[in-house]
């Protein structure tokens, strides 16, 4: 059995546990994912008397909490988590813990119990009451992924970010095709020339075309291939820029309203 803690639940449990020098306890909310997985989504704190070895919740406060949830039409059967800390001690199930799990909750199905300490060690179990009574030890994992946030960010990237190594065709982005053997030979020749004599005009245009195509399909780029600077516009959508004895050729395209900029450092 596995107990998942959402980021919010984990941080609340951490701050509750480490923020109190004595033991501390409360109730949590869970949801069953499948037969082997339960996710804890939130923890709640109530008035209580605590010591270094015990915690006594104010039962009237707990009852009031459940009544308020019922008035809101919220299913309180999911508020079936009991959490508590052992402050500076290790995590283990004491006889008091067993008694609390057996008597403190009015549930028909199961209770999730999770223990923590100041070192943030965790211990968890699931106690089933129906159709018969048994206990299952459980592992604890923290959910670092946020699927909703990831979906929103993926959409934001798609809307706002354009890559210099792919063209847009309709709704899908298609990577450039790999170089043909003839293009690889041509690219090697132009690469050699640009490092010896430099390239201008049509040769520079062709080199940039092959360069973009080559490096969009997995060839390794030098660390200094790209650098920012203030370009000097000339013709054919090109900009040349002098920087410490080198020229940057910048290619600017607009594809379906998206600006695509590519730069290559050229020695002179």
Number of C-alpha atoms within 10 A of each C-alpha: 15 19 27 21 21 19 17 16 20 20 15 16 28 17 11 22 26 20 12 13 16 20 25 29 28 21 19 22 19 21 15 12 11 10 8 10 14 20 21 25 16 20 22 19 17 17 14 14 14 16 12 14 14 16 18 15 17 12 13 10 14 16 10 11 14 16 14 12 13 12 8 9 9 13 10 15 17 16 23 21 23 23 21 21 32 23 24 18 15 17 18 13 14 9 9 11 15 12 10 13 19 14 9 10 14 12 17 11 14 21 24 26 25 25 24 28 23 21 13 17 14 16 19 22 20 21 18 17 15 11 8 7 10 11 13 12 14 20 14 18 14 16 15 11 10 10 9 9 10 11 10 11 12 11 12 11 10 12 9 8 12 17 15 16 17 17 18 15 11 8 6 8 13 12 14 15 11 16 17 10 9 8 14 15 12 15 20 14 12 21 18 11 14 19 13 12 11 17 21 12 10 9 14 17 17 16 21 21 14 21 22 19 20 22 15 18 15 9 11 9 11 7 7 8 11 13 11 7 10 10 15 13 12 9 8 10 10 18 18 19 18 16 12 7 9 14 19 24 23 21 20 16 15 10 12 10 8 14 13 17 14 18 20 18 19 22 16 13
